């Protein structure tokens, strides 16, 4: 692992962030897009964000590390950790950590990571 800046991956990360923001605002009323597509894209966004700043030798390890991270965050949602930490509804911490556990989210993370695994060897 080597720290380096990769502008190509950074542009992809920014583009995906833009898509995620559109999903959270413009398409927020379309449950399938917000609930499933957005969650699959968020792991891809994290992948490109990491690759923007770190040169990774084994991309599959990164992909599944991101998957584990996403599942841990989902587990924290199950236990309501955002509330225990004192984050109020609508605060940045509450939004980033989340507050609603869903097996569908874990399936979406899996789909996003499988997509990455199949396309980024």
C-alpha positions as protocol buffer text, in pm:
chain_id: "A"
residue {
  index: 1
  type: UNK
  ca { x: 0 y: 0 z: 0 }
}
residue {
  index: 2
  type: UNK
  ca { x: 143 y: 334 z: -106 }
}
residue {
  index: 3
  type: UNK
  ca { x: -3 y: 682 z: -61 }
}
residue {
  index: 4
  type: UNK
  ca { x: -47 y: 849 z: -395 }
}
residue {
  index: 5
  type: UNK
  ca { x: -304 y: 1065 z: -572 }
}
residue {
  index: 6
  type: UNK
  ca { x: -482 y: 921 z: -873 }
}
residue {
  index: 7
  type: UNK
  ca { x: -690 y: 1188 z: -1049 }
}
residue {
  index: 8
  type: UNK
  ca { x: -878 y: 932 z: -1265 }
}
residue {
  index: 9
  type: UNK
  ca { x: -1016 y: 751 z: -961 }
}
residue {
  index: 10
  type: UNK
  ca { x: -1084 y: 1083 z: -789 }
}
residue {
  index: 11
  type: UNK
  ca { x: -1298 y: 1199 z: -1082 }
}
residue {
  index: 12
  type: UNK
  ca { x: -1491 y: 870 z: -1065 }
}
residue {
  index: 13
  type: UNK
  ca { x: -1541 y: 920 z: -691 }
}
residue {
  index: 14
  type: UNK
  ca { x: -1669 y: 1275 z: -745 }
}
residue {
  index: 15
  type: UNK
  ca { x: -1902 y: 1159 z: -1024 }
}
residue {
  index: 16
  type: UNK
  ca { x: -2044 y: 886 z: -802 }
}
residue {
  index: 17
  type: UNK
  ca { x: -2083 y: 1133 z: -516 }
}
residue {
  index: 18
  type: UNK
  ca { x: -2284 y: 1352 z: -754 }
}
residue {
  index: 19
  type: UNK
  ca { x: -2503 y: 1056 z: -847 }
}
residue {
  index: 20
  type: UNK
  ca { x: -2552 y: 971 z: -478 }
}
residue {
  index: 21
  type: UNK
  ca { x: -2654 y: 1331 z: -407 }
}
residue {
  index: 22
  type: UNK
  ca { x: -2904 y: 1318 z: -694 }
}
residue {
  index: 23
  type: UNK
  ca { x: -3043 y: 992 z: -557 }
}
residue {
  index: 24
  type: UNK
  ca { x: -3075 y: 1144 z: -209 }
}
residue {
  index: 25
  type: UNK
  ca { x: -3253 y: 1455 z: -336 }
}
residue {
  index: 26
  type: UNK
  ca { x: -3413 y: 1435 z: -681 }
}
residue {
  index: 27
  type: UNK
  ca { x: -3486 y: 1061 z: -677 }
}
residue {
  index: 28
  type: UNK
  ca { x: -3552 y: 1028 z: -304 }
}
residue {
  index: 29
  type: UNK
  ca { x: -3918 y: 945 z: -365 }
}
residue {
  index: 30
  type: UNK
  ca { x: -3830 y: 640 z: -580 }
}
residue {
  index: 31
  type: UNK
  ca { x: -3776 y: 370 z: -319 }
}
residue {
  index: 32
  type: UNK
  ca { x: -3594 y: 120 z: -539 }
}
residue {
  index: 33
  type: UNK
  ca { x: -3339 y: 373 z: -659 }
}
residue {
  index: 34
  type: UNK
  ca { x: -3278 y: 525 z: -317 }
}
residue {
  index: 35
  type: UNK
  ca { x: -3292 y: 198 z: -125 }
}
residue {
  index: 36
  type: UNK
  ca { x: -3104 y: -38 z: -352 }
}
residue {
  index: 37
  type: UNK
  ca { x: -2919 y: 138 z: -634 }
}
residue {
  index: 38
  type: UNK
  ca { x: -2784 y: 403 z: -397 }
}
residue {
  index: 39
  type: UNK
  ca { x: -2655 y: 139 z: -155 }
}
residue {
  index: 40
  type: UNK
  ca { x: -2486 y: -60 z: -431 }
}
residue {
  index: 41
  type: UNK
  ca { x: -2323 y: 260 z: -560 }
}
residue {
  index: 42
  type: UNK
  ca { x: -2201 y: 371 z: -218 }
}
residue {
  index: 43
  type: UNK
  ca { x: -1957 y: 80 z: -190 }
}
residue {
  index: 44
  type: UNK
  ca { x: -1832 y: 160 z: -541 }
}
residue {
  index: 45
  type: UNK
  ca { x: -1791 y: 524 z: -437 }
}
residue {
  index: 46
  type: UNK
  ca { x: -1586 y: 417 z: -133 }
}
residue {
  index: 47
  type: UNK
  ca { x: -1372 y: 194 z: -356 }
}
residue {
  index: 48
  type: UNK
  ca { x: -1287 y: 480 z: -592 }
}
residue {
  index: 49
  type: UNK
  ca { x: -1234 y: 719 z: -303 }
}
residue {
  index: 50
  type: UNK
  ca { x: -976 y: 490 z: -145 }
}
residue {
  index: 51
  type: UNK
  ca { x: -804 y: 431 z: -479 }
}
residue {
  index: 52
  type: UNK
  ca { x: -787 y: 809 z: -527 }
}
residue {
  index: 53
  type: UNK
  ca { x: -535 y: 833 z: -245 }
}
residue {
  index: 54
  type: UNK
  ca { x: -388 y: 485 z: -196 }
}
residue {
  index: 55
  type: UNK
  ca { x: -223 y: 256 z: -447 }
}
residue {
  index: 56
  type: UNK
  ca { x: -357 y: -90 z: -367 }
}
residue {
  index: 57
  type: UNK
  ca { x: -183 y: -407 z: -480 }
}
residue {
  index: 58
  type: UNK
  ca { x: -470 y: -649 z: -419 }
}
residue {
  index: 59
  type: UNK
  ca { x: -793 y: -480 z: -521 }
}
residue {
  index: 60
  type: UNK
  ca { x: -1006 y: -777 z: -418 }
}
residue {
  index: 61
  type: UNK
  ca { x: -891 y: -731 z: -57 }
}
residue {
  index: 62
  type: UNK
  ca { x: -994 y: -366 z: -76 }
}
residue {
  index: 63
  type: UNK
  ca { x: -1332 y: -459 z: -222 }
}
residue {
  index: 64
  type: UNK
  ca { x: -1414 y: -706 z: 53 }
}
residue {
  index: 65
  type: UNK
  ca { x: -1269 y: -476 z: 319 }
}
residue {
  index: 66
  type: UNK
  ca { x: -1518 y: -213 z: 204 }
}
residue {
  index: 67
  type: UNK
  ca { x: -1793 y: -476 z: 218 }
}
residue {
  index: 68
  type: UNK
  ca { x: -1703 y: -563 z: 577 }
}
residue {
  index: 69
  type: UNK
  ca { x: -1695 y: -192 z: 665 }
}
residue {
  index: 70
  type: UNK
  ca { x: -2044 y: -145 z: 514 }
}
residue {
  index: 71
  type: UNK
  ca { x: -2181 y: -445 z: 703 }
}
residue {
  index: 72
  type: UNK
  ca { x: -2031 y: -318 z: 1030 }
}
residue {
  index: 73
  type: UNK
  ca { x: -2198 y: 20 z: 975 }
}
residue {
  index: 74
  type: UNK
  ca { x: -2524 y: -163 z: 906 }
}
residue {
  index: 75
  type: UNK
  ca { x: -2481 y: -358 z: 1232 }
}
residue {
  index: 76
  type: UNK
  ca { x: -2425 y: -30 z: 1416 }
}
residue {
  index: 77
  type: UNK
  ca { x: -2756 y: 86 z: 1272 }
}
residue {
  index: 78
  type: UNK
  ca { x: -2923 y: -227 z: 1404 }
}
residue {
  index: 79
  type: UNK
  ca { x: -2805 y: -140 z: 1755 }
}
residue {
  index: 80
  type: UNK
  ca { x: -2901 y: 229 z: 1719 }
}
residue {
  index: 81
  type: UNK
  ca { x: -2549 y: 353 z: 1786 }
}
residue {
  index: 82
  type: UNK
  ca { x: -2618 y: 695 z: 1631 }
}
residue {
  index: 83
  type: UNK
  ca { x: -2872 y: 768 z: 1905 }
}
residue {
  index: 84
  type: UNK
  ca { x: -2641 y: 632 z: 2177 }
}
residue {
  index: 85
  type: UNK
  ca { x: -2368 y: 866 z: 2053 }
}
residue {
  index: 86
  type: UNK
  ca { x: -2607 y: 1157 z: 2093 }
}
residue {
  index: 87
  type: UNK
  ca { x: -2657 y: 1237 z: 1725 }
}
residue {
  index: 88
  type: UNK
  ca { x: -2989 y: 1406 z: 1671 }
}
residue {
  index: 89
  type: UNK
  ca { x: -3213 y: 1323 z: 1377 }
}
residue {
  index: 90
  type: UNK
  ca { x: -3098 y: 1520 z: 1074 }
}
residue {
  index: 91
  type: UNK
  ca { x: -2746 y: 1586 z: 1207 }
}
residue {
  index: 92
  type: UNK
  ca { x: -2448 y: 1496 z: 987 }
}
residue {
  index: 93
  type: UNK
  ca { x: -2341 y: 1215 z: 1222 }
}
residue {
  index: 94
  type: UNK
  ca { x: -2692 y: 1072 z: 1225 }
}
residue {
  index: 95
  type: UNK
  ca { x: -2711 y: 1084 z: 845 }
}
residue {
  index: 96
  type: UNK
  ca { x: -2364 y: 934 z: 788 }
}
residue {
  index: 97
  type: UNK
  ca { x: -2401 y: 656 z: 1044 }
}
residue {
  index: 98
  type: UNK
  ca { x: -2762 y: 588 z: 960 }
}
residue {
  index: 99
  type: UNK
  ca { x: -3041 y: 469 z: 1180 }
}
residue {
  index: 100
  type: UNK
  ca { x: -3224 y: 189 z: 1002 }
}
residue {
  index: 101
  type: UNK
  ca { x: -3094 y: -167 z: 966 }
}
residue {
  index: 102
  type: UNK
  ca { x: -3194 y: -352 z: 650 }
}
residue {
  index: 103
  type: UNK
  ca { x: -3099 y: -688 z: 504 }
}
residue {
  index: 104
  type: UNK
  ca { x: -3175 y: -527 z: 167 }
}
residue {
  index: 105
  type: UNK
  ca { x: -2889 y: -284 z: 226 }
}
residue {
  index: 106
  type: UNK
  ca { x: -2650 y: -572 z: 288 }
}
residue {
  index: 107
  type: UNK
  ca { x: -2768 y: -740 z: -33 }
}
residue {
  index: 108
  type: UNK
  ca { x: -2711 y: -410 z: -219 }
}
residue {
  index: 109
  type: UNK
  ca { x: -2358 y: -382 z: -74 }
}
residue {
  index: 110
  type: UNK
  ca { x: -2296 y: -739 z: -188 }
}
residue {
  index: 111
  type: UNK
  ca { x: -2416 y: -661 z: -541 }
}
residue {
  index: 112
  type: UNK
  ca { x: -2194 y: -350 z: -556 }
}
residue {
  index: 113
  type: UNK
  ca { x: -1890 y: -543 z: -434 }
}
residue {
  index: 114
  type: UNK
  ca { x: -1956 y: -834 z: -671 }
}
residue {
  index: 115
  type: UNK
  ca { x: -1977 y: -584 z: -957 }
}
residue {
  index: 116
  type: UNK
  ca { x: -1640 y: -441 z: -854 }
}
residue {
  index: 117
  type: UNK
  ca { x: -1491 y: -787 z: -814 }
}
residue {
  index: 118
  type: UNK
  ca { x: -1601 y: -885 z: -1164 }
}
residue {
  index: 119
  type: UNK
  ca { x: -1486 y: -562 z: -1330 }
}
residue {
  index: 120
  type: UNK
  ca { x: -1169 y: -462 z: -1137 }
}
residue {
  index: 121
  type: UNK
  ca { x: -923 y: -745 z: -1108 }
}
